[in-house]
């Protein structure tokens, strides 16, 4: 408690710049050291970030500056004298062969130029740099002996880490063997980062919500927490990925000479890529011109949201290992490397109120209204709190100061409340016992953290169901947006999904902002949606826990959606990625007579609720794209991406989420970007234009 109070007092001093500046230098150093030390303990021991990353880095740099100016006042226990501290006691502790130091951080070009000037002054000549993405995940160390993966460890405190060998073996892109002896090497320690792709992160959270478990805060925490799980089988389900970027230690076989690729950072990464690791090599730029390096950093910052995984900056390194050795390192960081951090994705705000929204299945979601805060190009004022368990676990209260994080295309999260900063005026968040929209009965779903309005005719549920059915990823009925859905609902002509296909278009004439052309477009879009494939209809029906992927899995198994009324839960459980909750939800939906009657009505109105399942050709040969993988990138003009992907899958192909050695075809549109460049560098991917793809699938 004493440490919490001291941290709170120190943080208040730092936030009141005038009061802090008035302190003697010795006390300024004490305040900064206290805040950083407590933040380190909270982050590395408790897995809780109590101040935003950008704020932490600013305080750390401020402390370093004061210690450089007044070395006699440096505290013997200053956080600048160590990497971090504290590791879990649940896993075996192992010592790193070489300390895993932190990186010095910069948020502006001036710092990088100063760093370059210091290096040149120290070494007496200019030299070459490399620049590569700074992956926002969990650091790992891999040790190989005689080619075999011997050990995997977390970073821990930089000197000692946790033995996670069983877990890293579950990460598919980490080789279990590399040909060290071919290069005269006996052992090697390799450093890298474990990340979780954004799509995999979202899927993990969807599954956790379906199971009534708390959601994970962000991809970085998800990767870090996954590595430290005690059940390696559970780790395998997280779809983690490892990116390796540094050889920290090696030994040679007797009589062998050091291989040349160990002379530079660039050739090290090239070799790691060559022997089977996922690396930063294809995203690396090397140059002796600092202006070119900086331009590359800015280029990457612009496209960080298109990468599919999280990066929070770029890492600049001196390329020549001999010069790295000459420049040396401090107790905290190597002098030959610098992290250029992108604009902060975290910020501190205050939770003003909580609104409760009702979804299409009746589930009530709490939404936090916060003081608007600008994070990475977006002003955030509303954030989903998911469910009651999340609120209780994070101890979030109205009036709290909170840390908000926005990660790429992932929705904003409240990382945690700053409970240490409470004044006593904060109030607990209480879930409503009546529906906030219709006033109907609210129940708590058994075995889950969710509350649900059980009134099927609740206005909010009706509008959400209609909106979801017409959405782009479902039936794609353009011109039937939320505004028109509400307008038609209030007119009394649209209350059920079936009503979409019997809209009285003559009654729409003369409505404001709905001219003849708009009505004709709407009519055409409704008509076109009748031929959507089964997976889109399944997804559009809004069955709880059935997302796009699950809808595709289900649609591949039947010719008519109504066949599912004869399926058992046991049969559903045999399908890929379908667990008990999903199976029960699908079973309940198709064993409801109202839903079967709805499908009958849709068919009578011309909607295609049955279709032929893709079959092998009669001669027994394979489907055209069976065993082949595809990826689409850039802006496509001649077809919609979803339609093209469905066509590929219907012909036996598989859609990948990124460029790798497993990719067969990359179809490129306008402004294709980094995926095209990576595919070219691989040299094994067949790159097609839109026209070439259309020709491939037999469309002229």
Order of alpha helices (4+ residues) and beta strands (2+ residues): alpha-alpha-alpha-alpha-beta-beta-alpha-beta-beta-beta-beta-alpha-beta-alpha-alpha-alpha-beta-alpha-beta-alpha-beta-alpha-beta-beta-beta-beta-alpha-beta-beta-beta-beta-beta-beta-alpha-alpha-alpha-alpha-alpha-alpha-alpha-alpha-alpha-beta-alpha-beta-beta-alpha-beta-alpha
